[in-house]
């Protein structure tokens, strides 16, 4: 039987997440409060004195914001900053894991298809 020339179904939502990830500022991202007396915050690439990338919340204020990605003013919600940074940092691994599981499922589906064909062949050979 010839090999299929069909491309596997591409999930549009997954493709869009991959496109957004590839177009975004490279990670990891961190976040920090930027206002002294309000809820201002910023998300971006933050490094310490040794130029190591910081993830999560930059609480010391001694680290350097290398590239700002987004920020909010006095009415900002710090939980938004935390979520934005966490999602950016987790997304590459999550996409890879989903892609791996989907490939594994395609493999199992192919094995099941072959097993059903073999059962049908054996039934035919047995005269059922």
C-alpha positions in Angstrom: 0.0 0.0 0.0 1.5 3.4 -0.9 2.4 5.9 1.8 -0.1 8.6 2.5 0.8 12.0 1.1 -1.6 13.7 3.4 -0.3 16.1 6.0 -1.4 15.5 9.6 -4.2 17.8 10.8 -2.8 20.9 12.2 -4.7 22.3 15.2 -5.3 26.0 14.3 -5.2 27.0 18.0 -1.8 25.2 18.5 -0.5 26.8 15.3 -1.5 30.2 16.5 0.1 29.7 19.9 3.3 28.6 18.1 3.2 31.6 15.8 2.7 34.0 18.7 5.5 32.4 20.7 7.9 32.5 17.8 7.1 36.2 17.2 7.4 37.3 20.8 10.5 38.5 22.6 12.5 35.5 23.6 12.2 34.3 27.2 12.4 33.7 30.0 10.5 36.7 31.3 10.3 38.1 34.8 8.2 40.7 36.4 8.6 43.4 39.0 6.6 46.1 40.8 7.7 49.5 39.4 5.6 51.9 41.5 6.6 52.8 45.1 3.0 53.5 46.3 0.8 51.9 43.6 0.3 48.7 41.6 2.5 49.6 38.6 4.3 46.7 37.2 6.5 45.7 34.3 7.3 42.4 32.5 10.4 41.8 30.5 13.9 40.3 30.4 15.6 40.9 33.7 19.2 39.9 34.5 21.2 39.9 37.8 24.6 41.3 38.3 26.2 38.2 36.7 23.9 38.6 33.7 21.9 35.5 34.6 18.3 35.7 33.4 15.7 36.1 36.2 12.4 34.3 36.1 9.3 34.9 38.2 9.2 38.0 40.4 12.1 40.3 40.7 11.7 41.4 44.3 15.1 42.8 45.0 15.0 45.7 42.7 18.7 45.4 42.2 18.5 43.5 39.0 18.5 45.1 35.6 15.5 45.2 33.2 17.2 44.6 29.9 14.1 44.6 27.7 10.6 45.7 28.7 7.8 43.6 27.2 4.7 45.2 28.8 3.7 47.3 31.8 0.7 48.6 33.7 0.2 51.8 35.5 -1.1 52.6 39.0 -4.3 50.6 38.5 -2.4 47.5 37.4 -3.0 44.1 38.8 0.2 42.4 39.9 -1.4 39.0 39.3 -1.6 39.9 35.6 2.2 40.4 35.5 2.8 37.2 37.3 0.5 35.3 34.9 2.0 36.9 31.7 5.6 36.0 32.7 4.6 32.5 33.9 2.7 31.7 30.7 5.5 32.9 28.5 8.0 30.8 30.4 5.8 27.7 30.4 4.5 27.8 26.9 7.4 26.3 25.0 7.4 23.2 27.2 3.6 22.9 27.2 3.5 23.1 23.4 6.3 20.5 23.1 4.4 18.2 25.5 1.2 18.5 23.6 2.9 17.8 20.3 4.6 14.8 21.8 1.4 13.4 23.2 -0.3 14.0 19.8 2.4 12.2 18.0 2.2 9.3 20.4 -1.6 9.1 19.9 -1.1 9.1 16.1 1.3 6.1 16.6 -1.3 4.3 18.7 -4.0 5.0 16.2 -1.8 3.6 13.4 -1.1 0.4 15.5 -4.8 0.0 16.2 -5.6 0.4 12.5 -3.0 -2.3 11.6 -4.4 -4.6 14.3 -7.9 -4.3 12.9 -6.7 -5.0 9.4 -4.9 -8.1 10.8 -8.0 -9.3 12.6 -10.0 -8.9 9.4 -7.4 -10.8 7.4 -7.4 -13.6 9.9 -11.3 -13.7 9.9 -11.3 -13.9 6.2 -8.6 -16.6 6.2 -10.7 -18.6 8.7 -13.8 -18.3 6.6 -15.8 -16.2 9.0 
